[in-house]
Amino acid sequence: MPDWSRQLAMDVERQARVMSSRISELRDGDPVHASYRVTDTHIGHGRNGRAYLRLQLSDETNVVQAMMWDVADPEEITVKAGDWITVEGRVQVYRESLQIVVRRIEGCPPAIGAQGLQRTSGLPTATRQSVQPHEISGRVLPKPRQPSRSPEERLIYAIEQCLSCGRPAKVNFSIPRHEIITKALHRFVYDPAYTGTALPIVFRDASEPPPFPFGCLDGAATHQVPSNRVIYAGLMSMRHPELDYLVDLYVTRNQELAKEAAMADEERLAFERTMSLLSAPELDEGGEIRVLHTGLEPMIVGFYRAVVHVLHDRATRNLAIRSMFYRDPGSESDTALTPRSPGALLENYEESLLWW
């Protein structure tokens, strides 16, 4: 393993140890890049005359106060109670209580930071109160095609129906297999006809992740990905142990996902871990991450939602994510876990989709 990828794997492991997004598990000094519900907001001015934003954030475990200091233009702040936002910052102790000192807020259009309005993201809002895509005035989306017997075609048809006429109001992503979900998401992310839309998703436990942004990546844009910087990643550890022979790192741990109460929480954790991975300084020079797929639909949705966010906002187009799907060779093999197990052989994985 090259030095840069070894360091990246160590960083991912360290982040998995120290980054807990549950409010009840936050500790002084922890970095935070997580999504919470806003329950209260207040804009005030300090003694120096500079504006600040105070938020009360909540999740299923607790509430916490968050502070963003030195807000350049408070009139541009659109955060309100009831919104779901992603905050980036660090935990500190203030008057014997924990609070999050926020550097950046995402999820309420446009994104805002301590230096004022930052128009770095044209992604649709990820709040649950956002206007649904089919309600956007004046939009004419492609007419949904008739469904076929193919599971991929049925999913594409459901997505088209949801975005064009709101029926269904949300698409259930617990039914299709993970590779079908990935291919459908890839298709709509790169389709300019869906620019500015976001897909409402629901899982089988009725929990809902933030809407998935579509039409926001340019498939025709040129990109320069270093061919000598390749790393293999698994989505979660322990699900398919034979991947240990192939991957340099795992995005999440299986035991972390098992702690989440709802499938939308699993999606959120996958999103946060992927954002941490793709934002690591070892990837500043670019490279290709080849992802060896496993199941668990919320993991897939959260992973690729983060991929879209990072690739959309990345200044240099030198990073690519390649989806690789296992194809059963169909031959009889020993059930013992060895480097020659079918799942441990790179030749049994299809290099399918490229995200850049």
N, C-alpha and C positions, 0 to 999 in steps of 0.2 A: 504494500500500500504506500503511495507517495506521501511525503511529509505533509503536504497541504490537506490531503484527504484524511490522514490520521488525526491531524489537529482538528479538522471539522468534526470527525466522529467523537473526539474527546469533548468538544464544545457542546455537541448535541446531548451527550450523556450528562454533562454537568448541568445543562439547562433542565434536563428531565428531573434532576435531583433537587434543584433549588427553586424552580418556577412552579408554584402552585397557584392556580387561578381561583380556587375557592377562597372566598373572603375569610372564612373561618380559619384557613390555614396560612394566611399571609403573615409574614414575620418582618421585623425591622430590617431594612436593607435589601429586601427581595426586589428584583426587577419584575415589572408587570407589563404584560401585553395581552390583555384579556377583554372579553365582552361582558358587560353588565347592564342591568336595567336602571335607568335614571328615575329616582323617586322624588327628587327635589333639586331645584337649581336656584342660585342667587348670584347676581352680578353686583360687585361692590368696588370701592376704591380704597386703596391703602393710604397711609400717611404721606407717601411720596406722590400721591395723585394718580398712580398707575392703577388700571383696572385689573380685577381678578375675577375668576369664575370659581364658585364653590358648588360642588355637586354632592348629592348623597346617592350612592350606588348600592345596588342590592343584587344578591343571587339567592339560590335556594338555601344557603347556609347562614347568611348574616348580612349586615349593612356596613358600609364604610364611607367616610368622608373623603372627597378628593378635591385637590386645589390646583388650579392652573393660575400661575402668577404672570404679571406683566403682559396682559392681553392688549394687543395694540389697538384693536378696533372692536369694542364690545358690541356694537350694533350689528356686526356680522355674525354673532353667535346665534345659532338656531336650535341649540339643544333645549329640550323641554322634558318635563316629567312624562314618563311613559315610553320614551325612546330607548332603544337598545343601541349602545355605542361600544366601540372598542377604544380603550385607553392604553396609552403607553407611558410608562413612568417608573417610579420607584417608591417603595413603602418607607415611611419614616414615622418615628414616634413624636407626637405633638401633644403636650399637656396630658401625658400618660395614656394617650389613645393613639391607635394607628391611623394614619391617613396616607393617601396616595398623592404624591407630588407629580402632576401630570405634565408631560412634555408635548403630547399630541393626542388629539381625539379624532377618531374615524367613525364613519357610519352615519353621519348626518351631513347631507350635502350642502356646501362643499366642505371638505375636511378643514379643520382649524388647528392652529398651533399657537404656541406662545408668542410667535413673531407676527401674528395676525393671520389673515385669510391666506390659505395655501391652496392654490388651484392646481394641485398635483394629481388629483384623481377625478376622472370623469365617470367613475363607476357609479351605478345606481345606489341609492341609499339602502342600508341593510336594516332599517328599522321596521318593526312589525306594523307600525302605523302608516307606512309609506303607501302612496297611491299604487295600485296594482297596474301592471303593464297594459292590460286591456282597457284601462280607464284613461290612458294618456290621450288627450284631445288631439284629433287630427292625424293620428297614426294609422297607416294602412299597412298591415303586416301580411306576409304571404298567406294565401288561402290554404288551410290544412288539407292534406291529401287524405284519401280514403285509407283506412287501416288495412294491413295485410296480416298474414298469420305469423310473420316474423316478430319475435319479441322486441327487436330493435326498432322495427317500423311502428309497432304499437306504442312504444315509448315516445318516439318522435311525434306521432300523431297526437298523443295526449298533451305533449308540450305545446305543440302548435295550437291546439284547441284552447288550452289554458291562456296562452298569450294573446290570442286573437279575439276570443269572445268570453273568456272567464269561466268556461265549463270544460273541465273541472276547475274549481277555484284554486286548488292546490294539487300538485302531482305527487303521488305516492312513490317514493324512491326505495321502498322496502321490498318491492315486488321483483324488479329486473335484477339480473346478475350484475356483478360489479363491472365487468368489461363492457356490458351494454350501456350502463350508466355513463361510463367514461367516454365512450364513443359518441353518445348523444350530447353530452356536455361540450365536448370538443367541437362538434358540428355547429352548435349554436353560438359558442364563444367567438368563433371566427366568421360568423355570418353577419355582414354589415347591415342586413335588413332588420336585425334585432338590436341595433345599437340603442342604448338607453333603456333597455328592458331588463327585468330581473324576474327569475322564475320562483314563485312560491312553492315550497317543498314541504311535505309532511311525511313522517315516518309511521310505522305500524303502531307505535305506542301513542300516536296522536300528538307527539311533540313536533315542534316546527323550528328548524334552523333559520338563520337569516336568508333572505332570497338570494339566489345565485345569479350573478351578473352575466348578461349575454351581450354579444356584438361588440366587445370592448378590446379585442386583440386583432391586430392586422396581420393576416397570413401572408400578404404580399410584400411586407416590409423586409428589407435585407437584414441579415443577422450574421455575426461573425463569432462563432463558438469555437474556442480553442480545442483542437482535436486531441491534444495530449493531456487534457484535464477531464477525466471521466471517473465517475464514482458510482457504485452500485448501492442502491438503498432499498430496504424493505419497509413496508408501511407500518408493521407492528411486530414486535418480537413474540416468540413462543407460539404463534398461530400455525406456522409451518416451519418446524425446527430445521428442516433440510436447507432452508435459505441461509442458515448460518455459514454454510460453506461458500456462499456466493457474495453476500452483501458486506459492505464496509460499515454500514450503520443502519439503525432502525429509526424511523421518524417518531414512533411512540412505543411505549411498553404495553403489553397486553394487560398487565395488572393495573395500570393507570386507567385504561378504558373500562375495566370491570368495575371500578369504583363509581362510575358516573350513574346517576339515577335515571336519566332519560337518554334516548338516542340522540336528541338534539344537543345534549351535553357532550356526548361522544364526538359529535361533529365539531363542536366548539373547541374541544381539546385538540382534535386533529388539526384544526385551523391554526390554533396558537402554536403548536409544536412545529408545524410546517413553516409558518411565518418566521419563527426563530431560526430554523435551519436555513431557509433561503436568504435570510438577512445577515447571515454570518459573514464576517470580514474575509474568511478564506475564499468566498465566492465572488469577491469584488472583481477579480480578474476573469470571471466567467468560468464556463465549463459545462459539461453535460451530466445530468443526474439521470441514470437509468433506473427506473422504478420497477421492481419485480412485484407484480400485483398479487394481493390476496383479497379475500372477501371482506365483509362487514361494510355495508353501504354507507353508514354515517362517516366512517373513516375516509372513504373515497370522496364523498361530497366535501368534507372539510379540507382534505388535502388539496383538491383541485380548486376550491374557492380561494385558498391561500396562494396557489400557483398563479391564478388569474390576477389577484391583487398585486403580487410582487412583479410579475412580468409587465403588467400595465404601467406601473409606476417606475420601473427600472430605467434609468437614464441611458445606459449602454446595453445594447441588445447582444450580449455575449453569453447569456445563460439559456440553456435549453433543458427541458424535462422530457424524457422519453418513456412512454408507457409500454411495459413489456408484459405480455400475458402468457401464462403457462398453457402449453398444448400437450396433452397426454400422448406419449408416443405409442400407446396401445400395446406395448410388449410386456410380457410377464417379467417381474423383477422381485428381488428379495425385499421383504418388508422391513428389514433392518435398516436403521438410519446410518448411511455411509456416504462418502463423497461421490459414490456412483449411483445413489438413489436418483430416480427420474427428476425429482424436484430440485436436486442439487446440481443438475447439469444445465449449463447455460444454453446448450443447443436446443433445449426443450422450451425455450421462451421466445415468443414471437415479438420482434421489434415493431410495434404497431404505430402509435401516434406520437407526434412530436409537437411539443408546446414551446413557443419562444416569444 
